[in-house]
């Protein structure tokens, strides 16, 4: 006999989880709630809204995943656009450009070299302090760049680290920085649920014939998803799952201009079926932007008043990216 749901991975999907959320709402005695989602959580929020619209007061979506999107299909494209924008901003910064006159194509050249000949390096592991041997391949460097692209603060390091790798061939610092960022992100992920969601809701609709070989990531992510989901127990959702959610409730959408996963046009696409929405883009920011003080305050005001009307969003124009590091000590003072 099948075990309880807790032991059956196919049941760890968004719609079932949102049903659980609704049970929590009932148990806590709330008639209406303000729902908020970040990244994949924006899909969860939209699914909750579709299933239980009468229980929702406001919706806040940060780093938006459109319902139409097969999440993961466009990650390679989004990363290239994000990194290209970082290099463009560096080129427009006199100090950064004079120190690090490189671009996306230079980085792709380095990756091509690593595909032909991976490099064995020795680093001091930044989390353990111990010496560690490491084989740097094109894939591992691309993954490092991807994780460094998740925040404006670490994007500010990319021109420096890429310049160092190109000019001296020293890959140790970029590898060390990537280990720091990846260790933090990996601790935040529930891998089992991630696989159940991805394999049920996205994998069946992915185009595995797509060729992203000209991108930084190449086809690495698609290959990984294909391998994992062939093994992970799942049950495909219906095609209707990916239909956009339509609502006239108040919706606040926020994006980072340099987001390597959920670029701003995803929020614009999602907003098309939300007739009562406000869509904000934070200049020079990356993934998960609500932590910015300006956007946090706007979100608080939005939820308190329950409306997008007359919100003071003037501070959005003042948001700036983190200044580029000119050395390992940080930006110029």
C-alpha positions as CSV (number, residue, x, y, z in Angstrom):
1,X,0.0,0.0,0.0
2,X,1.2,3.5,-0.7
3,X,2.7,5.4,2.3
4,X,1.4,8.7,3.7
5,X,1.7,11.8,1.6
6,X,4.8,12.8,3.5
7,X,6.7,9.9,1.9
8,X,5.3,10.4,-1.6
9,X,7.3,13.0,-3.6
10,X,4.7,13.5,-6.3
11,X,2.5,15.2,-3.7
12,X,5.0,18.0,-2.9
13,X,3.5,20.3,-5.6
14,X,2.3,23.9,-5.6
15,X,-1.4,23.4,-5.7
16,X,-1.4,20.8,-2.8
17,X,0.9,23.1,-0.8
18,X,-1.5,26.0,-1.3
19,X,-4.4,23.9,-0.1
20,X,-2.4,23.3,3.0
21,X,-1.8,27.1,3.3
22,X,-5.6,27.6,3.1
23,X,-6.1,25.2,5.9
24,X,-3.7,27.1,8.0
25,X,-5.6,30.3,7.2
26,X,-8.8,28.7,8.4
27,X,-7.3,27.4,11.5
28,X,-5.9,30.8,12.4
29,X,-9.3,32.4,11.9
30,X,-8.5,34.8,9.1
31,X,-11.2,35.7,6.5
32,X,-8.8,37.4,4.2
33,X,-5.0,37.4,4.0
34,X,-2.3,39.4,2.2
35,X,-0.2,37.0,0.2
36,X,3.4,37.5,-0.7
37,X,5.8,35.5,-2.8
38,X,9.4,35.8,-3.8
39,X,10.8,34.0,-6.9
40,X,9.1,30.5,-7.1
41,X,6.9,31.9,-4.3
42,X,5.3,34.2,-6.8
43,X,4.0,31.1,-8.6
44,X,2.7,29.8,-5.3
45,X,1.0,33.1,-4.6
46,X,-0.7,33.1,-8.0
47,X,-1.8,29.5,-7.6
48,X,-3.2,30.4,-4.2
49,X,-5.0,33.3,-5.7
50,X,-6.5,31.2,-8.5
51,X,-7.7,28.5,-6.0
52,X,-9.0,30.8,-3.2
53,X,-9.6,34.3,-4.6
54,X,-12.3,35.1,-2.0
55,X,-9.7,34.8,0.8
56,X,-7.2,37.3,-0.7
57,X,-6.9,41.0,0.2
58,X,-3.6,42.0,-1.6
59,X,-0.9,40.2,-3.5
60,X,2.8,41.1,-3.5
61,X,5.1,39.5,-6.0
62,X,8.9,39.9,-5.9
63,X,11.1,38.5,-8.7
64,X,8.1,37.3,-10.7
65,X,7.6,33.9,-12.3
66,X,4.8,34.1,-15.0
67,X,2.4,31.2,-14.8
68,X,3.1,30.7,-18.6
69,X,6.8,30.1,-17.9
70,X,8.4,26.7,-17.9
71,X,10.7,27.6,-15.0
72,X,14.3,26.6,-15.9
73,X,13.8,26.8,-19.7
74,X,15.2,30.3,-20.0
75,X,17.8,30.4,-17.2
76,X,20.7,30.4,-19.5
77,X,19.3,33.3,-21.6
78,X,18.5,35.3,-18.4
79,X,21.9,34.8,-17.0
80,X,23.6,36.1,-20.1
81,X,21.4,39.2,-20.2
82,X,22.1,39.9,-16.5
83,X,25.9,39.5,-16.8
84,X,25.9,41.5,-20.0
85,X,24.2,44.3,-18.2
86,X,26.8,44.2,-15.4
87,X,29.6,44.6,-18.0
88,X,27.7,47.4,-19.7
89,X,27.3,49.3,-16.4
90,X,31.0,48.8,-15.7
91,X,31.8,50.2,-19.2
92,X,29.7,53.3,-18.4
93,X,31.6,53.7,-15.1
94,X,34.9,55.5,-15.8
95,X,36.8,53.9,-13.0
96,X,35.5,50.4,-13.5
97,X,36.1,50.5,-17.3
98,X,39.6,51.8,-16.9
99,X,40.5,49.0,-14.5
100,X,38.5,46.2,-16.1
101,X,37.9,46.7,-19.8
102,X,36.3,43.4,-20.5
103,X,32.8,42.2,-21.6
104,X,30.6,39.2,-21.9
105,X,32.4,37.9,-25.0
106,X,35.7,37.9,-23.1
107,X,34.2,35.8,-20.4
108,X,32.8,33.4,-23.0
109,X,36.3,33.1,-24.4
110,X,37.6,32.0,-21.0
111,X,34.9,29.4,-20.8
112,X,35.8,28.1,-24.2
113,X,39.4,27.7,-23.0
114,X,38.2,25.8,-20.0
115,X,36.1,23.5,-22.1
116,X,39.2,22.5,-24.0
117,X,41.4,22.3,-20.9
118,X,40.0,22.4,-17.4
119,X,42.4,23.8,-14.7
120,X,43.5,22.2,-11.5
121,X,43.8,24.8,-8.7
122,X,44.4,24.9,-5.0
123,X,42.3,27.3,-2.8
124,X,41.7,28.0,0.8
125,X,38.1,27.0,1.4
126,X,36.5,30.2,2.7
127,X,34.0,28.3,4.9
128,X,36.4,25.8,6.5
129,X,39.7,27.6,6.2
130,X,41.3,24.4,4.9
131,X,43.4,24.0,1.8
132,X,41.4,22.4,-1.0
133,X,42.2,21.1,-4.5
134,X,39.6,21.9,-7.1
135,X,39.2,21.2,-10.8
136,X,37.8,24.3,-12.5
137,X,35.8,23.5,-15.6
138,X,33.7,25.7,-17.9
139,X,30.6,24.4,-16.2
140,X,31.9,25.1,-12.7
141,X,32.9,28.6,-13.6
142,X,29.6,29.3,-15.3
143,X,27.8,28.1,-12.1
144,X,30.1,30.4,-10.1
145,X,29.1,33.4,-12.2
146,X,25.5,32.5,-12.0
147,X,25.5,32.4,-8.2
148,X,27.5,35.6,-8.0
149,X,24.8,37.2,-10.2
150,X,22.0,36.7,-7.6
151,X,22.7,39.9,-5.7
152,X,23.8,43.4,-6.6
153,X,26.5,43.2,-3.9
154,X,28.2,40.2,-5.5
155,X,27.6,41.4,-9.1
156,X,29.8,44.3,-8.1
157,X,32.7,41.8,-7.8
158,X,32.3,40.2,-11.2
159,X,34.3,42.6,-13.4
160,X,37.2,42.4,-10.9
161,X,37.2,38.6,-10.6
162,X,36.8,38.1,-14.4
163,X,39.6,40.6,-15.1
164,X,41.9,38.7,-12.6
165,X,41.0,35.4,-14.2
166,X,41.6,36.7,-17.8
167,X,44.8,38.7,-17.1
168,X,46.7,36.4,-14.7
169,X,44.9,33.2,-15.2
170,X,44.2,33.1,-11.4
171,X,40.8,31.4,-10.8
172,X,41.2,30.9,-7.1
173,X,39.4,34.1,-5.9
174,X,36.4,33.6,-8.2
175,X,36.1,30.0,-7.1
176,X,36.3,31.0,-3.4
177,X,33.7,33.7,-3.8
178,X,31.4,31.2,-5.5
179,X,31.8,28.7,-2.7
180,X,30.7,31.4,-0.2
181,X,27.6,32.3,-2.2
182,X,26.6,28.7,-3.1
183,X,26.9,27.5,0.5
184,X,24.5,30.2,1.7
185,X,22.0,29.5,-1.1
186,X,22.1,25.7,-0.8
187,X,21.2,26.0,2.9
188,X,18.0,27.8,1.9
189,X,16.8,25.2,-0.6
190,X,14.5,22.2,0.2
191,X,15.9,20.0,-2.6
192,X,13.2,17.4,-2.4
193,X,10.3,19.8,-2.8
194,X,12.3,21.7,-5.5
195,X,12.5,18.4,-7.5
196,X,8.9,17.5,-6.9
197,X,7.7,20.9,-8.1
198,X,10.1,21.2,-11.1
199,X,9.6,17.6,-12.3
200,X,5.8,17.8,-12.1
201,X,5.1,21.4,-13.2
202,X,8.0,22.3,-15.6
203,X,9.9,19.2,-16.8
204,X,6.9,17.8,-18.9
205,X,6.7,21.1,-20.8
206,X,10.4,21.8,-21.4
207,X,11.9,21.9,-24.8
208,X,15.1,19.8,-24.5
209,X,15.9,20.3,-28.2
210,X,16.7,24.0,-27.4
211,X,20.4,24.8,-28.0
212,X,21.9,27.3,-25.6
213,X,25.5,26.3,-26.4
214,X,26.5,29.9,-27.1
215,X,25.5,31.0,-23.6
216,X,27.6,31.0,-20.4
217,X,25.7,28.1,-19.0
218,X,25.2,26.2,-22.3
219,X,22.7,23.4,-21.9
220,X,24.0,22.4,-18.4
221,X,20.8,23.3,-16.5
222,X,18.5,21.5,-19.0
223,X,20.7,18.4,-18.9
224,X,20.6,18.4,-15.1
225,X,16.8,18.8,-15.0
226,X,16.4,16.0,-17.6
227,X,18.6,13.6,-15.7
228,X,17.0,14.4,-12.3
229,X,13.4,14.2,-13.4
230,X,13.9,10.9,-15.2
231,X,14.7,9.5,-11.7
232,X,12.6,11.6,-9.4
233,X,8.9,10.3,-8.8
234,X,6.5,12.9,-10.2
235,X,3.1,13.3,-11.8
236,X,2.7,15.9,-14.5
237,X,0.2,18.8,-14.0
238,X,-2.3,19.6,-16.7
239,X,-1.5,22.2,-19.3
240,X,-4.2,24.4,-17.7
241,X,-1.8,24.9,-14.7
242,X,0.3,27.3,-16.8
243,X,-2.6,29.5,-17.8
244,X,-2.2,33.1,-16.5
245,X,-4.2,34.1,-13.4
246,X,-6.7,36.9,-13.9
247,X,-7.7,39.2,-11.1
248,X,-8.7,42.7,-10.3
249,X,-7.4,42.6,-6.7
250,X,-4.5,45.0,-5.8
251,X,-1.2,43.5,-6.9
252,X,2.3,44.9,-6.4
253,X,5.0,43.5,-8.6
254,X,8.8,44.2,-8.1
255,X,11.8,43.2,-10.2
256,X,15.6,43.8,-10.3
257,X,16.9,45.3,-13.5
258,X,19.8,42.8,-13.5
259,X,18.0,39.7,-12.2
260,X,19.7,36.6,-13.6
261,X,16.6,34.3,-13.1
262,X,13.4,36.4,-13.3
263,X,14.1,39.4,-15.5
264,X,11.7,42.4,-15.4
265,X,9.8,41.5,-18.5
266,X,8.5,38.5,-16.6
267,X,6.7,40.9,-14.2
268,X,5.4,42.9,-17.2
269,X,4.0,39.7,-18.7
270,X,2.3,38.7,-15.4
271,X,0.8,42.2,-14.9
272,X,-1.1,41.9,-18.2
273,X,-3.9,39.9,-16.5
274,X,-3.8,41.9,-13.3
275,X,-6.0,45.0,-14.0
276,X,-5.3,46.6,-10.6
277,X,-1.5,46.3,-10.5
278,X,1.7,48.4,-10.0
279,X,4.9,47.1,-11.5
280,X,8.2,48.5,-10.2
281,X,11.8,47.9,-11.5
282,X,14.8,48.5,-9.2
283,X,17.8,49.9,-11.1
284,X,20.9,47.8,-10.8
285,X,19.4,45.3,-8.5
286,X,19.3,41.5,-9.0
287,X,17.1,38.7,-7.5
288,X,14.8,39.2,-4.5
289,X,14.6,43.0,-4.2
290,X,12.1,43.5,-1.3
291,X,15.1,43.6,1.1
292,X,15.9,47.0,-0.4
293,X,14.7,49.7,2.2
294,X,12.8,51.6,-0.4
295,X,10.9,48.6,-1.7
296,X,10.3,47.3,1.8
297,X,8.7,50.5,2.8
298,X,6.5,50.6,-0.3
299,X,5.4,47.0,0.3
300,X,4.5,47.9,3.9
301,X,2.5,50.9,2.8
302,X,0.8,48.9,0.1
303,X,-0.3,46.2,2.6
304,X,-1.4,48.6,5.2
305,X,-3.7,50.6,2.9
306,X,-4.7,47.6,0.8
307,X,-4.4,49.6,-2.5
308,X,-1.9,50.7,-5.1
309,X,-3.5,54.1,-5.2
310,X,-1.5,57.1,-4.0
311,X,1.5,55.0,-3.0
312,X,4.7,57.1,-2.7
313,X,7.1,55.4,-5.0
314,X,9.5,58.3,-5.5
315,X,12.4,56.5,-3.8
316,X,12.5,53.9,-6.6
317,X,14.2,56.4,-8.9
318,X,17.0,56.8,-6.3
319,X,17.8,53.1,-6.0
320,X,21.4,52.5,-7.3
321,X,23.4,49.3,-7.8
322,X,26.2,48.4,-5.4
323,X,29.4,50.2,-6.5
324,X,31.9,48.1,-8.4
325,X,34.8,46.7,-6.4
326,X,38.0,48.2,-7.6
327,X,40.1,45.9,-5.4
328,X,39.4,43.1,-2.9
329,X,39.1,45.8,-0.3
330,X,36.0,47.1,-1.9
331,X,34.9,50.1,-4.0
332,X,36.7,53.4,-4.2
333,X,35.9,55.5,-1.2
